[in-house]
Amino acid sequence: MEEALRTGLQELGLSLPQGARETMYRFGRALLEKNQVMNLTAITNPEAVARLHFVDSLTLLTLEDFRGKTLIDVGCGGGFPGVPLKIACPELELTLLDSLGKRMAWLAETLPTLGVEATCLTARAEEAVETRREQYDFAASRAVARLNILCELCLPYVKVGGAFLAMKGAAAREELQEAQSAIAALGGRLERLAEFPVEGTQHTVLVIRKVKPTPQKYPRRFGKIKQQPL
């Protein structure tokens, strides 16, 4: 895990604050230990955790400055990309959101023992936004849904001027074409598409800038979002 993280950081041209690497290792070990009794990740090799979870999450640091900013990680699962970003940038104010209570309870219990501050929120994305609409500088999400659906779940959280950071795989360009009307309807505009080679394939981050408020009618109920994507 240590060598994979060190190599990945060098490739991205990143350095971490003092003590951050050790905190990252401790989080990785806690993740793998808990994963033996709870489904937190399908990745069980420590080296792969470093490459496919930690380094992949930290690619966002090459695209935006998170110091003094707020970020909501929508559908965070085991804590990615939010937790590695918070460890690497302690000045970031982080909210972790997922609908699975056991995962969130584990994060809420584990992160304080590592000195990592985060708000852990158990809720569905389309429901939690009622009290958090356009309150964040950034929303981020990784491998949760297709982009046209994801935009409706995430963009309502983002302030005008902020950005939604959608972490996608090899189908990113195809999904982007499919999501053009959704991005426009929700107040977004594609600003950048950044590709990072990971494990012989391309991981892609779509930076969708919030250029105007999201209409109040969005997000709709999830059944409607899934049945009739924008």
N, C-alpha and C positions, 0 to 999 in steps of 0.2 A: 504493500500500500504506500509506504513512504517513498520508494523509488519511483513508482508510477506517478504520484502526485508531483514530485520534484521535476520529473521530466516534462510532465504536462504544463506546469507553470512556466518552465523555460521556453517551451514551444509557443506559448501565448504571450511571452514577454511580461509576465506578471510576477510580483513579489508580494508576500503576505506579511502582515504585522507580526511583531514578536509574539511567540506563543500560539499563533493561529494554526500552524501545521499540526502541533501536538493536539490542539482542540479538535481539529478535523479528524485525526487518527482515532481519538477517543470516541467521537461521534460514530465513526465507521465501525469501530469494534462493538459499540453498544447496539448499533443497527443490526449487525450480523448475529449478535447473541440473541436479541429479541426476535429476530426473523426465524429462529428455530421453533418458536411457538406461535408466531403471528405473521401473517403475510404482509411484509413491509416492502420486499423487493424480490424480484426473480433473479437478481444478480447476487451470487453467494461467494464469489472469489474475491478476496481482499484487493488484489491488484485491479480487477475489473471494477470494483466499487470506486476505487480512486479515479480510474479513467472515465467510466461511463456515468458516474454520478457526480463526483467532485469536480473534475476538470470540465466536464460538459456544462455543469452549472456555472462555473467561473468564467466561461466564455462571455457571459453577459457583462463582465467587468471591462471587457475590451470595447464595449459599445456605448456604455452610459456611465456617468459619474453618480454613484449612489450615496455619496457622503451628505448627511443631513436630509436625506429624502425618505419618503414613505413608500413601501412596496407591499402589495398583497399577492401572495402565492396561491393561485386558485387551483384547487384539486392537488394539494401538495403531496399527498401520499405519505411516504416516509420522510418528507421534508425537503424535497428538491424541486426547484433550485434554491429555495429560500434560505435554508440553514447554512449551506456553504457560503452564500453571498453575505449573510450576517456575520459569520465567523471571519470572513476576509475583509469585511467593511463594518466594524462595530458601530459606526455612526449611522448606519441604516436603521430605520424604524420598520420592523417586520411584522406583518400579520400572516399567519398560516391558516388557510381555510380548506377544510375537507369535510365531507358528509359522514365519514366513518369515525364514530366516536372512539373506538378502541385505539385507532392510530393517533388521534388527537390527544387522547389521555396519555399515551406513551410519550409523545413529544412534550406535552405540558409537564410531565414528571421528569423527563430526562434532560431537557435543555437547561433548566436552572442548575443542575449538578455540574454542567460544563461551563457555567458562566455566560450562557447565551440567552439574551432577552428576546422574547417574542410573544405576541398575542396569539393564542391558539384558539381557533374558532371552529366549532362543530356545527355546520349548517350546509344547506345547498346553496350554490352560488347565486341562483336566480332569486332566492329568498333573502339572504343576508344583505344584499345590496339595498334593501329598503331603508336601512339605517346608515349605510356607508356609501351612498351614491356620490361619485365624483369627489372622493376624499383622498385619493392616493396619487402620488407622482407617477407610480408605475404599478401595472399589474403584470404578472408573469404566469405562464402556465406551460406545462410540458407533458405531451403525450396523453392528453385528456379526451379530446374529441377533434373532429375535423374543423378546419379553420373557420368556416362560415358559422358553425355552431358556437365555437369557442369565442369568437368576437362578440356575440350577443351576451355571453356569460361574463366576459371580462371588461370590455370597453366601458360599460356603465360605471365601473368603479374608478375610472381614471379621470383626473382633473383635465380641463382644457389646457393644452400645453404639455401635458405628460405623455406617456407612451405605454402601449401594450406590447410586451415582449413575448412573442409566440415562438416556442421552441418546437421545431418540427423535424421530420426525417427526410427521407429521399423524395417523398411525394409533395414537398413543400410548394414547388412551383405550380403543380397541378391544383393543389388546394387553394392557392392564391387566386388563380383564375376563377375558380368556383366561388370565391368569397368576395369578389370585387364589389358587388352590389351591397352586401352586408356591411362591409367596411365603410362605404359611403353613407349608408342609411344610419349607422350608429355614431357618426361624427368623426370617423377616422380617416387617415390617409397614409398609404404605405410610404415610409421614409427611406427604408433600407432593407436589403436582403443580404444577410451575411452567412457565408458557408464555412464550416469547420470540418476538416477530415477527422473522423473518429472510426476506428476499427474497420478501415477499408471502405467506409461509406461516408456520405455527407450528412452532417447535422446542420440544420439551417435555423437561423433566428430571423424572424420577421419583425422589424421595428415599425409599429403602426402608431403614428403620432395622433393624438386627440386634438382635432382642429376646431371642433364645435361641440356643444353639449349633446349628449345622447337624448333623444326624445323620451319623455316619461313613460311611454307605452312599452318600452324595452327595459329589461328583458321580459319576455312572455313566460308563461308556465313552460316547464321543460318539455312536457309532452307536445306542446305546440311548436316549440323550437325545433325539436327533433323531427316532427311530422312535416312541418312546413318551414325549412330553413330559409333565411333571407337570401 
